[in-house]
């Protein structure tokens, strides 16, 4: 649909080449999903299934600590080894670093079990991390405690099974399965109590992009409801199609305010620096021209930046929903170039 809309808008001389380039470059559809819920509600099952369906990157506590080599991984592991709680800011730093990698930008991401509380959500927001969809699983506590007792983990694939509801047919998989360490009824009850204490604040923060789904039903029904929600588009609640420009000195909070406005009114958030990184990550023609400047730490020429902006701001999502731009223009000359390109904020 996006491609057909762009064809009608741009009317390219070579529509076949235009469509090929669009398919190569377009990552507007890349999922950005948080899967939240109490212990044993099926977060891992849903997250892994979404990753397989969308070819997205799954990020969880386990993957951040044991499968990734990030700047602060060892510091986080040290807390874990001392049986101490890992600080919220440290978790947020790990997530931010992982989500800035090329694979997450291109393929999208499924964040499992984060944020766990209001502070984590605020830190993620202040880092410019906003999910497009938040799946909130729920089930009665009695069901969750019963599920926990039968939960088994495949250490090879990280898939979750259950002794009663979801036992694997493969004997080799059955032999590999282990019982997670922290699954005593007392421990689960403690985690449930903490979850119920934090849930209302998280719900309030993400209510515009959140859907609650009953996890106490057949997994096929849960997954179909999750998929229908994640594939849906949120309608704009803005009174008109906004074209917003954020200006201000370094450190004044332009990108944070832009991200908050984008989340509240469902307009497209265009950060000039992020746009340049995405062009390089996607190996577009303009990205190849931009790459040497970024690699050498040099400013990207205005004409290249303007071409990227013009292309992005004329995309169907920006035309239909509006946009908020930060990071450009930075001086009078750039502002005049923006006007000449007929990119006019309202």
Protein Blocks (a to p, Z undefined) as FASTA:
>chain_A
ZZmmmmmmnopablmlmmmmmmmmmcklpccdddeddehilmmmmmmmmmmmnopacddf
klmmmmcccfklmmmmmmmmnopacdfklmmmmmmmmmmpmklmmnopadehiafbfklm
mmmmmnopacfbdcdddddfklmmmmmmmgccdfknopacdfkloccfblklmmmpccdf
klcfklmmmmmmmmmmmmmmmmmmmmmmgccddfbbcfklmmmmmmmmmmpccddfbfbd
cddddeddehilmmmmmmmmmmmnopacddfklmmmmmmmnopaklmmmmmmmmnopacd
fklmmmmmmmmmmpmklmmnopadehiafbfklmmmmmmnopacZZ
